[in-house]
């Protein structure tokens, strides 16, 4: 069983390498706020704030990537 620290490092790696580059092209910033018991709480800021597509980006992009690559994320 992996530790929360290992899972958090994996989440941050996916954000840095796969999520942030495409979000940054639109002026947005995505970061991990916290992780606990399979739940990753994300911060979306910059152009993401108030953007109509941010909910879609979170659900269909970020959530799908994290749950696909990290089995512990629910």
ChimeraX attribute file (.defattr): number of C-alpha atoms within 10 A of each C-alpha:
attribute: neighborCount
match mode: 1-to-1
recipient: residues
	/A:1	4
	/A:2	7
	/A:3	7
	/A:4	14
	/A:5	10
	/A:6	9
	/A:7	19
	/A:8	18
	/A:9	11
	/A:10	15
	/A:11	21
	/A:12	16
	/A:13	12
	/A:14	17
	/A:15	20
	/A:16	13
	/A:17	10
	/A:18	13
	/A:19	20
	/A:20	18
	/A:21	15
	/A:22	12
	/A:23	19
	/A:24	14
	/A:25	10
	/A:26	11
	/A:27	13
	/A:28	18
	/A:29	20
	/A:30	21
	/A:31	16
	/A:32	14
	/A:33	10
	/A:34	11
	/A:35	16
	/A:36	11
	/A:37	9
	/A:38	14
	/A:39	11
	/A:40	20
	/A:41	12
	/A:42	15
	/A:43	14
	/A:44	20
	/A:45	15
	/A:46	14
	/A:47	15
	/A:48	20
	/A:49	13
	/A:50	11
	/A:51	13
	/A:52	9
	/A:53	10
	/A:54	18
	/A:55	14
	/A:56	12
	/A:57	17
	/A:58	16
	/A:59	11
	/A:60	11
	/A:61	13
	/A:62	20
	/A:63	16
	/A:64	15
	/A:65	17
	/A:66	19
	/A:67	15
	/A:68	12
	/A:69	12
	/A:70	16
	/A:71	10
	/A:72	16
	/A:73	19
	/A:74	13
